[in-house]
Every structure is written in structure tokens, then in C-alpha cells.
Amino acid sequence: MGGALAFSLYAFAGVVCGLAAIAISRTGSHRRPDRTASVIALALTALWCGSAAELGTHHSASQGLESLRNLAWIAALYRLFAIDGRDRASASVRIVIFALAFVELLQFPLLVLRFDDLVEGSAARTAALLRVLLATGALFLVHDLVAKAEPMTRRTIAWSAGGLVIWWGLALNYHVALLLAANAAGALAAMRPLAILALALAVAIGFARNAANLRLRPSRTVMMKTVALAASGACLFVALFVSRRLLAVPDDLVSLAQMVLLIAATVGAMWWLPSHSLRRRARVLVLKHLFRHRYDYRGEWIRFTETIGREQGAGLALKQRAIQALADITDSPAGLLLTPDEDGTLGLEAEWNWPDIAVTNAAAPRALSRIMEKTGFILDFDEARRGISHGGEAEHVPDWLMADLRAWAGIPLVLRGRLVGLVVLARPALDRRLDWEDFDLLGIAARQVASYLAEQAGQEALEEAGRFDEFNRRIAFVMHDVKNLSSQMALLVRNAERHADNPEFRKDMLTTLRNSTDKLGALVARLGRYGAVGASGSERVDLAKIAHAVAQRLRPQHDIHFADNGPCPVIGDADALDQAIAHLAQNAVDASGPGAPVRIEARNDGVRCTVSIADAGEGMSAHFVRNDLFRPFVSTKAGGFGIGAHEAKAAVRAMGGRLEVESREGLGTRFTMDFPIAGLDTLLTKSERLREDAA
């Protein structure tokens, strides 16, 4: 270390020690038994710093003051034991104190021997070895001081003990370096005034009136950086030690040894420094042993809020941000959001960083969603794979989640007793078991996510209602046009009674009729598939006959293939069924190319009747089928209202049936209407009676 810099650092450290001694002597508690010893130790340290700044640390005067300084700090350490009476109660403490004082007193005869050139080197090495023993013993005493202290006493002595650990720890490393690697000792010597500063400040803070309530709480980020710096320092020390050992290698092998060391260090750095796994392991190690809780709850909540509150246009949609917000808490790399449909069956709603997951249409059964809704327990898939169940959920976990070992945790999103969704988190890179901290934090965050998703659903419902209002306003304009056409027809009829024999009138009448027909045709083309449907006229009808009639009507405009296996009697509204089948068949025609036929098939299996409409068009994505196909005003066709599929599904459900869809992009789409056969309830009742009679 340069002379000017060394002078400045030692001088500044000496001033701080002097000010700390004055402050403690004036404001320090008189009831502290270590008060006088600490003031003397700080004063002697200030004198040593002044001597080191002016004369250097190796001057005989500085060496003598260093021994006096060490004896004073040993005395101060002994008086710290007196705060709770352990200075007299523990004989072992007194023995160690006297032994350390004796070791340090041996420095004075060694200091005299250094003036003899014959034994100067041996005296210096012996002095360094004795200082190693002194620092080691002092550190053991500090550990005993803190470990066996009462809780209130520990809070009082914490700052002074921390300062002593810093100082004696550096002293130990410095004198070990003097014995083993003199080159490394220079770097450690430069840190001695900094350690003195830390010692003086810590002791001064320890004598403050509220010192017992002052605690050093470094953040997790600072702690991780500190550990990283410590690791870097350890690597540097190892490199210096190895370099020192290379001096013993023969001259002809020095270059080879240096090259091997350089290559090994480079490969090691390239292998370990970019390792995410190593950093995660280090982070877990630090959090586990240096902090009471794994999570920095303030930091996690800030990150959670920022992720959820990010603007829609910034990248991810709200549902994906909700997955990410929960995944970030546990360092999970991916996640899924499953949401319940009308029956409670869970289906895939969104995914984050998990595009290759194979999810079935019915991702999880209704029973699982009911259990999650009732208990609110976070699902540990590893426990489920071992057959462990806390609420009967293990037996209902679907096979695709059991088979994919990446599935790690299932977090139910429950709001006011209703399941909004289930977030499946992928296993983090550093695998571990879920514990109570995970359950607590994820449970709170899940309730917040559920409220955000419910709010979004409410907002979408309001927007949909607004679109319905807009549609109704448009219908009002259309009805105005229909009314005008009706008035024209009525006027034409009245005039025809008087002017039917007039050729000019007949010519105008044909023109008017042609225009009116064109206008009505345009209106029918736009609205014919969007009228209201219902089930008010339920009766026994032949589903196959209705489907055949629709096929016949569409054959003039497209190639329609129809097939059935006989009558398909169901209970329903014939007009509503006709309109629903016509909606889906017309959509299939619109989606098919000129040479691609549309297939309509009616089947009766004795229990249920089905009608399927299949095309070989472009098909639809799974996301569109799940989220948008049956939503009103969402259409893949230019100018489409998006009402047809919505009303077809509503009509089928109103008549007790189901409408299912299978679609693959590039292959085509198949819609299937499924109804119970007419009279099925009567057949089941008769069958039950027959079984009862037989019993």
C-alpha cells in the first residue's frame, strides 16, 4: 500500500478511535463493566494508528504499542463477560484470558531479540505464530461470550462482539499469511485500518442507549453479494497460496506449472460462473442458514404486484402474468392455468413458458375442482404420486399430470368460496419439497390472483353486455328497413287493385318487387342465422329427418354428403333444431373449399342420438375452440357476427343435449350434437322396476 494512502487510512482510523473513546467516556453507561477497559483499548488503538501512520507498522515503537493494544482488547473482552457475571463464575474463561495475556507478553522479549541480526528472522516468525494463537483464542472467547449469554445480554454485547470478530478475524488471516504466503499478507495489511474503523464504530454503537434495539439487518441481495465477494476473496487467496507453492518447483517446470494453473483457473471460471444451478444452490444455502425465513416478503410482494400490474400491451396477458407472478415466488420456470367450465371440469385456459405440455380437453375432473374449492389446499404432486392425500384429492389427479414429473405444485385460486382456477407450477431448477412458508405465501398470493381474474371476468361480461346493446341498436335500424319494405308492399297491393291492367304500372311493380326482393334477400342472408332460438315447443321429433332436410336445402350451393342409420327420435323444438343444424352446416360450407364436401351424419345407438357435421376446412386452434368459439361477436369470418355457434350451443343445451367440437388446424372441424333418445327416462324406469321385481 502506498505511503500516502497508508498514512491517510491509519490517521483517519486513529481519529475515529480517539473520538469513539471520548464519546464512550462521556455518554457511555456507567453500569457497563467494560466501559473503562473499552475506553483504554480505543485510546491505545488510536496511539498505535498514529505510530503506524508516522513510523510504519514494523517500527519497534509501533510493535510495542500493538502488544499493549492487544492486551487492552483482551481485558475489554474479559470485562464483557462481567455484564452477566460470567467473569467470576467461569474459571475456564479466566484461564484462557490469562493464557492469552501471557502469549501476548512474550512479544516484548521477542521484540528485543529482533535487534539481533542472527535471530531476527526466527523471532519474527515466532511472533507471527504467537499472534495466530492469540487471535484464535480471542475468537473462541468471543464465540463463548455470545453463545452462552442470556437473550437480553446478547443484544447488549452484540455490537462489541461483532467488532471484535472483524478485528481478530482479520488479524488471524494476516498472521497466517505472514507465515505461509508473504505476498498475500500485503493485501491483508492494507485492510487493517479498515478493520480498526469497523471495530471502533461497532464498539461506539454498542454503548449507545438504544444499542440493544439496534440490529443489523442486511437484505438478501446484500448478503448474496457479500457471500460472492467472500468467495472471490477465498479464490484469490487460494491462487496466491498456489503461486507461492510454485516457487518450490524447479526452474525448468515453472512455465509449465503456471500454464497448467492458468488453464485450470480459466476452465473452472467458465464452468462455474455462468451456472444458474450453482447460484441457486448458494442462494438457498444463504437463505437457509443466515435468515429466519426463506422469503423476503416485502420484496416478493413488490415483485408480485409489479408483475400483475404490468400493462396489457407490455407482452403477456393477465392470465399469463398471473401464472408468472406465482411461479416467480418459487423460482418455477413454467406454469399452467386451468379454469372450470359450467360443469366444473377443469380445462386449459393459459400457459406460461410451457408450450410442449400435452393437455387433454378435459384437463382435470369435476371431483378435483370440487375438492380444491372446498379445502383450498395447495396440491403437492410429489405427495400425490406417492399416494398421500389430505382431502381425497390424490385419486382424482389426472394421469397426464401424474406422468409429467415437471408438475410440482397445484395452487387453487379460490374467491368467496368459488374456485376461479388452478395454477400448476413446474418444478424449479433446484428441486426441493414444499413447506409451510410456501403454503402461506402462495395461499395469500393465490387469493389476490383470484380477485384479479374475477375482476377481469366481470369486466369482460360488462363489455359483452355492451356489445349486445350495440347489436340490439343495429337490429333496430334493420327493423326500420324491414318496416319500410313492408310499407312498400302494402302500398303496392293497394295500387294493384286499381291499376292492375295498366302495363306501365305492371312494369313499375316488377321493378319494385325485384328491389324489395333483393333487399329482403340481403337482410335474410345477414340475419337468417342469428335469430333467437328456444325450446318452447318441445315435442317428439326425428333428428335424422331434420338433418336430412337441412342437407337437401344446402345441396344446391355445395356438395353435401348425408348418412343415417334410421330414425333418431328426440324431444325438442323442431324449428330450433333445424336452425341450429343449419347454422353449423352453413359454417361448414363457408369453411370448405369448392371441392371439399361437407358430411352430415345422424346416428342412433339405442340410448343417444347424435348429428355430426364435418368439414375439411382450415380448422381452428385449441385456444380458439376453448376460449372464443362459443363467445358471441367473435368470428373468424370477415364481417361475421359470431352469433351462430353461440346460439346453436344455447339451443342444444336448452333441449338437454350437448354440443361438442373437435378441430385440428389444417385438417378440419367436426361438430357433434348429442341428445338422449326420446323415452329414455321411461325405459330406465321400467328397467329399474324389472330389477326390483327380480330381486
Secondary structure as GFF3:
##gff-version 3
##sequence-region A 1 695
A	DSSP	alpha_helix	3	27	.	.	.	ID=ss1
A	DSSP	alpha_helix	35	55	.	.	.	ID=ss2
A	DSSP	alpha_helix	60	81	.	.	.	ID=ss3
A	DSSP	three_ten_helix	82	84	.	.	.	ID=ss4
A	DSSP	alpha_helix	86	89	.	.	.	ID=ss5
A	DSSP	alpha_helix	91	105	.	.	.	ID=ss6
A	DSSP	alpha_helix	107	113	.	.	.	ID=ss7
A	DSSP	alpha_helix	120	147	.	.	.	ID=ss8
A	DSSP	alpha_helix	151	180	.	.	.	ID=ss9
A	DSSP	alpha_helix	182	190	.	.	.	ID=ss10
A	DSSP	alpha_helix	192	206	.	.	.	ID=ss11
A	DSSP	three_ten_helix	211	213	.	.	.	ID=ss12
A	DSSP	alpha_helix	220	246	.	.	.	ID=ss13
A	DSSP	alpha_helix	251	272	.	.	.	ID=ss14
A	DSSP	alpha_helix	276	290	.	.	.	ID=ss15
A	DSSP	alpha_helix	297	308	.	.	.	ID=ss16
A	DSSP	three_ten_helix	312	314	.	.	.	ID=ss17
A	DSSP	alpha_helix	318	330	.	.	.	ID=ss18
A	DSSP	beta_strand	335	340	.	.	.	ID=ss19
A	DSSP	beta_strand	346	352	.	.	.	ID=ss20
A	DSSP	alpha_helix	366	375	.	.	.	ID=ss21
A	DSSP	beta_strand	379	380	.	.	.	ID=ss22
A	DSSP	alpha_helix	381	385	.	.	.	ID=ss23
A	DSSP	three_ten_helix	394	396	.	.	.	ID=ss24
A	DSSP	alpha_helix	399	403	.	.	.	ID=ss25
A	DSSP	beta_strand	407	415	.	.	.	ID=ss26
A	DSSP	beta_strand	418	426	.	.	.	ID=ss27
A	DSSP	alpha_helix	436	499	.	.	.	ID=ss28
A	DSSP	alpha_helix	503	527	.	.	.	ID=ss29
A	DSSP	beta_strand	539	542	.	.	.	ID=ss30
A	DSSP	alpha_helix	543	554	.	.	.	ID=ss31
A	DSSP	beta_strand	560	564	.	.	.	ID=ss32
A	DSSP	beta_strand	569	572	.	.	.	ID=ss33
A	DSSP	alpha_helix	574	591	.	.	.	ID=ss34
A	DSSP	beta_strand	598	604	.	.	.	ID=ss35
A	DSSP	beta_strand	608	615	.	.	.	ID=ss36
A	DSSP	alpha_helix	622	627	.	.	.	ID=ss37
A	DSSP	alpha_helix	644	654	.	.	.	ID=ss38
A	DSSP	beta_strand	658	664	.	.	.	ID=ss39
A	DSSP	beta_strand	668	676	.	.	.	ID=ss40
A	DSSP	alpha_helix	680	694	.	.	.	ID=ss41
###
